[in-house]
Amino acid sequence: MKKIALLLAVVAGLLISCGTQSNLTRAEQQAQVTQQVVNAVESRQFTIAVDWMRPLGGMAQYVSSNYELKVDGDQVDSYLPYVGEAYRVPYGGGKGLNFQGKIEDYTMTKATTNRLVIEFNVTNEEDAYHYRIDLFTNGKAIIDVIARDRDAISFDGEMIF
């Protein structure tokens, strides 16, 4: 009986110590991810992989392809799906949100302790776009795209490290 009690005490002690170690590890991992997010945004070198889209007036839809938004210095590579009403587009539908362009008016503000807001504009031969990215320190992101000649659309995704 004493051996069983001793064995249970040792197992309980091991479980408690493992639980404490994993909490420290999680906190350290979160601190590391936060630092990576901040560094990427400050250097304007980041990619957000998109997995959900939310069209204006429509239902959220899972996106199964490799859609992403990549910011590289003063350039943006937008490879995003588009569902919604377009008011003026070129014959054949145009590029939608699949283009490369020069970033104008890039701003980054710290909205809360765990959220950064990035905003910029991009103009190409088809339309003018305003991007707003709510980027959380855990790497999750919400991208809102407002175009001059299309309905607004939002995307949910996560920063790729």
C-alpha positions as CSV (number, residue, x, y, z in Angstrom):
1,M,0.0,0.0,0.0
2,K,2.9,2.4,0.8
3,K,4.5,1.6,-2.5
4,I,1.3,2.5,-4.4
5,A,1.0,5.8,-2.5
6,L,4.6,6.6,-3.1
7,L,4.3,5.8,-6.8
8,L,1.2,8.1,-7.0
9,A,3.0,10.9,-5.3
10,V,5.9,10.6,-7.7
11,V,3.6,10.6,-10.7
12,A,1.6,13.6,-9.4
13,G,4.9,15.5,-8.8
14,L,6.1,14.8,-12.3
15,L,2.8,15.9,-13.8
16,I,2.8,19.1,-11.8
17,S,6.4,19.9,-12.8
18,C,5.6,19.2,-16.5
19,G,2.6,21.5,-16.3
20,T,4.7,24.3,-14.9
21,Q,7.4,23.8,-17.5
22,S,4.9,23.9,-20.4
23,N,3.4,27.2,-19.1
24,L,6.8,28.8,-19.0
25,T,7.5,27.4,-22.5
26,R,4.2,28.8,-23.8
27,A,5.0,32.2,-22.4
28,E,8.4,32.2,-23.9
29,Q,7.0,31.0,-27.2
30,Q,4.4,33.8,-27.1
31,A,7.1,36.4,-26.4
32,Q,9.1,35.1,-29.3
33,V,6.1,35.2,-31.7
34,T,5.3,38.8,-30.5
35,Q,8.9,39.9,-31.2
36,Q,8.8,38.3,-34.7
37,V,5.5,40.0,-35.5
38,V,6.8,43.4,-34.4
39,N,10.1,43.0,-36.2
40,A,8.4,42.0,-39.4
41,V,6.0,44.9,-39.4
42,E,8.6,47.4,-38.6
43,S,10.9,46.2,-41.4
44,R,7.9,45.9,-43.8
45,Q,8.7,42.3,-44.6
46,F,5.8,40.0,-43.9
47,T,3.4,37.6,-45.4
48,I,-0.1,36.7,-44.2
49,A,-1.6,33.5,-45.4
50,V,-5.4,33.8,-45.7
51,D,-7.8,31.0,-44.8
52,W,-11.2,32.7,-44.6
53,M,-12.9,35.5,-46.6
54,R,-15.9,37.5,-45.6
55,P,-17.5,39.3,-48.6
56,L,-19.7,42.4,-47.9
57,G,-23.3,41.2,-47.5
58,G,-22.3,37.5,-47.8
59,M,-21.4,34.6,-45.6
60,A,-17.9,33.8,-44.5
61,Q,-16.3,31.2,-46.7
62,Y,-13.3,28.9,-46.1
63,V,-10.5,29.5,-48.6
64,S,-8.7,26.2,-49.5
65,S,-6.0,27.5,-51.8
66,N,-2.7,29.3,-50.9
67,Y,-4.0,32.8,-50.9
68,E,-1.8,35.4,-49.3
69,L,-0.8,39.1,-48.9
70,K,2.9,39.8,-49.0
71,V,4.4,43.1,-48.0
72,D,8.0,43.6,-49.1
73,G,9.4,47.1,-48.4
74,D,7.3,49.5,-50.5
75,Q,5.8,46.7,-52.7
76,V,2.7,44.6,-52.1
77,D,1.9,41.2,-53.7
78,S,-1.8,40.7,-53.3
79,Y,-3.0,37.2,-54.2
80,L,-6.5,37.2,-52.7
81,P,-9.8,35.8,-53.8
82,Y,-12.7,38.2,-54.5
83,V,-16.4,37.7,-54.2
84,G,-18.7,40.7,-54.5
85,E,-20.1,43.3,-56.8
86,A,-17.8,45.2,-59.1
87,Y,-19.1,48.5,-60.4
88,R,-16.5,49.0,-63.2
89,V,-14.0,46.4,-64.4
90,P,-12.2,45.6,-67.6
91,Y,-13.6,43.2,-70.1
92,G,-13.1,39.7,-68.8
93,G,-13.3,40.6,-65.2
94,G,-9.8,42.0,-64.6
95,K,-7.3,41.1,-62.0
96,G,-9.5,41.5,-58.9
97,L,-7.2,41.4,-55.9
98,N,-4.4,39.5,-57.7
99,F,-1.7,42.1,-58.5
100,Q,1.6,43.6,-57.5
101,G,1.8,47.2,-56.7
102,K,3.6,50.1,-55.0
103,I,2.5,50.9,-51.5
104,E,1.5,54.5,-50.7
105,D,0.8,56.1,-47.3
106,Y,2.0,53.2,-45.2
107,T,1.2,53.7,-41.5
108,M,1.5,51.4,-38.5
109,T,-0.1,52.2,-35.1
110,K,-0.2,50.2,-31.9
111,A,-3.9,50.1,-31.2
112,T,-3.7,48.0,-28.0
113,T,-1.0,46.0,-26.2
114,N,-1.7,43.0,-28.4
115,R,-2.8,44.6,-31.7
116,L,-1.1,46.6,-34.4
117,V,-3.0,48.4,-37.2
118,I,-1.3,48.7,-40.6
119,E,-2.9,50.8,-43.3
120,F,-1.8,51.5,-46.8
121,N,-3.1,52.4,-50.3
122,V,-2.3,50.8,-53.6
123,T,-3.4,52.0,-57.1
124,N,-3.1,50.0,-60.3
125,E,-4.6,50.4,-63.8
126,E,-7.9,48.8,-62.7
127,D,-8.7,50.3,-59.3
128,A,-7.5,52.1,-56.1
129,Y,-7.4,50.0,-52.9
130,H,-7.1,50.8,-49.2
131,Y,-5.8,47.9,-47.1
132,R,-6.2,47.8,-43.3
133,I,-4.6,45.0,-41.4
134,D,-5.4,44.3,-37.8
135,L,-2.4,42.2,-36.8
136,F,-2.4,40.6,-33.4
137,T,0.8,39.7,-31.5
138,N,0.0,36.0,-31.8
139,G,0.3,36.3,-35.6
140,K,-3.4,36.2,-36.4
141,A,-4.6,38.9,-38.8
142,I,-7.8,40.5,-40.2
143,I,-7.4,42.2,-43.6
144,D,-10.0,44.6,-44.8
145,V,-9.8,45.7,-48.4
146,I,-11.8,48.7,-49.6
147,A,-11.8,49.4,-53.3
148,R,-13.1,52.3,-55.3
149,D,-14.9,50.2,-57.9
150,R,-15.7,47.0,-55.9
151,D,-17.6,46.0,-52.7
152,A,-15.4,45.8,-49.6
153,I,-14.2,42.4,-48.5
154,S,-12.4,41.0,-45.4
155,F,-10.0,38.1,-44.9
156,D,-8.8,36.2,-41.8
157,G,-5.4,34.7,-41.8
158,E,-2.1,34.3,-40.0
159,M,1.4,35.6,-40.4
160,I,3.9,33.2,-41.9
161,F,7.3,33.1,-40.2
